Amino acid sequence: PDVLFLHGQAFTSKTWEALGTLALLAGEGYRAVAIDLPGYGDSPPVEMVVTAQGRRTFLDHVLQELGMQRPVLVSPSMSGRFALPFLLAHGDQLAGFVPIAPVGTKDYTAEQYREVQTPTLILYGDRDTRLAPQALQNLQHLPEHRVAVLSGAGHACYLDKPEDFHQALLGFLRQLK
């Protein structure tokens, strides 16, 4: 299965490279790809992403370009603005969803979340007291979810505790097979 990594506001696709995440997953037989969102890293800004529908379409294009069929989508922080509209509209096109304290979860209702059948790993650091609890409160309405808390980790929990993060992610990916 394919795994697509988005990134938070202070980061780019290189974050996942530097952490060794992409190499680790490749070694486990996954096709792991990290992209720069528009206006970050090497990606120029694009007009279409100012709306939720535009961001959803953008992700759709990315998956088509990469030839990814039913990937697992990993979405930290700011990238929730891309991942959530996609999940709610096209959740059936994802094999799994890994939200890491994403923004924008309160833009949707419990009913909307309840309709999504995508297996989800809600992942966050226990020191993230701002975004994580809010995201958990909303995302727990996803019927197929489980939760992994990284102890001693902040908002960018994958940077604070990379080994714990990798373990949780791999555990989730393995049980999707």
Secondary structure, 3 states (H helix, E strand, C coil): CEEEECCCCCCCCHHHHHHCHHHHHHHCCCEEEECCCCCCCCCCCCHHHHCHHHHHHHHHHHHHHHCCCCCEEEEEHHHHHHHHHHHHHHHHHCCEEEEECCCCHHHCCHHHHHCCCCCEEEEEECCCCCHHHHHHHHHCCCCCEEEEEECCCCCCHHHHCHHHHHHHHHHHHHHHC
